[in-house]
Structures are given as C-alpha cells and as structure tokens.
Amino acid sequence: MKTDDRHPELVNFLPASALTRREMLVTALATGFALAVQPVSAQTITTDSEGLTAGEVKIPVADGELPAYRAMPAKGKRFPVVLVVQEIFGVHEHIKDLCRRFAKAGYLGIATELYARQGDVSKISDFKDLMPIVSSVPDAQVMSDLDATVAWAKASGGGNVKHLGITGFCWGGRIVWLYAAHNAGLKAGVAWYGRIDGQRTELQPTFPIDVAGQLKAPVLGLYGGLDKGIPLGDVEKMRAALAAAGSKSEIVVFPEAEHGFNADYRPSYNAAAAREGWQKALGWFRKYGAA
C-alpha cells in the first residue's frame, strides 16, 4: 500500500489573508470503528488495498488542515473523483472501506473528516453524546470544506474533477443534496438515507426539501422503507418537489430495508439492498458523467 501525507503546495488555492491557522480538534483519522458502533458485526466487509494507493492525506483549508482518507488505483492518474461524506460517526473504518471500493471501481474516493474543528466523535461510546458535536457543525463550513477537498483532488494530479461525484450516508446523505445545490461543477450525487426535512437552526438552516428546485446536478436518493427516522411521507414529498422542479433526480425506496442498510458493520445491514444500491450508484455516476 502506498501512502502520502501532505501536499503543502495546495495552500496556493487559499488567499494569503485566509491562512491564519488554528488548532484542529481532530488532526488525524481514527483507526478501526467508532466506539458508538461497537460491537462490530461479523458480516463486516473489508476491501483490501492491493493495486491501490490508499491512506491518510491532509486537506488545506483557511484555518489549518483537515485529515482525510484517500484511495485510488495505483497505476494511472486523473481518475474521476467521488467525495465520500461520512455518517454521523465520522470518518472511521467503514467510510475508509467505501473509499477503497470506489478506488477498485476506478475512482479517486476521498472522505474528509468534516467534524475536525468541533470534536472527535470516534471516541464517544454513547450515541446521545454525539449530538452536541454534530449539531455544532455549520452547513456553510461543510460546503467550504468539500470545495477544499475538490481543490486538493485537482491539484494532487490524481483526480479529474471534470468528472466529480458525491455520495454520503446518514448525516452525509443530507449533505449530498445540499452540495448538489451548492457546486455547479458537480456531475452527480448519490444520497443514502439522508434526512429530507427536520428542525432548522442557525447553523443548519436548510434541508433537502428546501433545495429540490435548486439542484445543479442530479441526485439519486436511496432510502429504506422501514427507516424509523426518515418518514416515507417525507420521501414522497421530496419526490413530488423534484418532479415539480423538472429535476432529473430520482428516489429509490427499498421496502424491506432499515436506516443504515449499507452499513455492513451494523445490525441494520441489508445485503440485497446494499448490493443493488451500490450498482445503482455506480450506474448513476456513469449516466451523468461522474465516471
């Protein structure tokens, strides 16, 4: 496995006035799985790194550097780029594995730790204790950090951001919809069981239902029919809003799947829905130029 740590030349993407650094609360990615998801299921999938360049990198941002996990084929360059947006548990082993899966499919997959300024959720064992950190992460910060990740991928020489996709899971699923309304350079997005509506706050003022008519790239939404946290009524409202906007976006519901059906390390995993969802995701990226 090949790894690299830094690309200091990427600070050229940042204005000199923006280079005031601060202490990041998370400076390196967690190893293994987040404590809140223990014990890990025996059915957990592990994708090897053979034939890949994979490992931790640093993403320059205005106030320092963010840790990220990147995987891509070891041979070749300028691969299509997929931003892989974390679950509520941060960038832990499952998210890293998803990056490797994309790399095996010919992409540069990259997952940036988007809670780095607010706290390390990997060491929190009680789910309810995650929420103060998660709720303190501003959407505007996330959009900016994803833009910085795209800039890193472009400057690294490994990524061709003319073929840019984004996918995200749970917390990251909501972010996919928002980023599709934010970045005009995005080709396609795939949102896995991300919330469609919810309580708006000063830091999270917008939900996917609010931007259904503002998407700059088509999004494929993958949802579970048995998801207790995302009402099917919300899913149908989103479908209607997308149709009213004339969007190319689509939503697929897997009737027997729960929330987190792609998370093979958790009891919610649904192997059939996960396999079908993965193939639909790859097909969606091919269809809309993110491959």
Secondary structure, DSSP 4 states (H G I P E B T S, - for coil): -B-----GGGGGGS-GGG------S--SPPSS--GGGPSPPTT------TTEEEEEEEEEETTEEEEEEEEEESS-S-EEEEEEE-BTTBS-HHHHHHHHHHHHTT-EEEEE-TTTTT--GGG--SGGGTHHHHTTS-HHHHHHHHHHHHHHHHHHSSEEEEEEEEEEETHHHHHHHHHHHH-TT--EEEEES--SS----SSS---GGGGTT--SS-EEEEEETT-SSS-HHHHHHHHHHHHHTT---EEEEETT--TTTT-TTSTT--HHHHHHHHHHHHHHHHHTT--
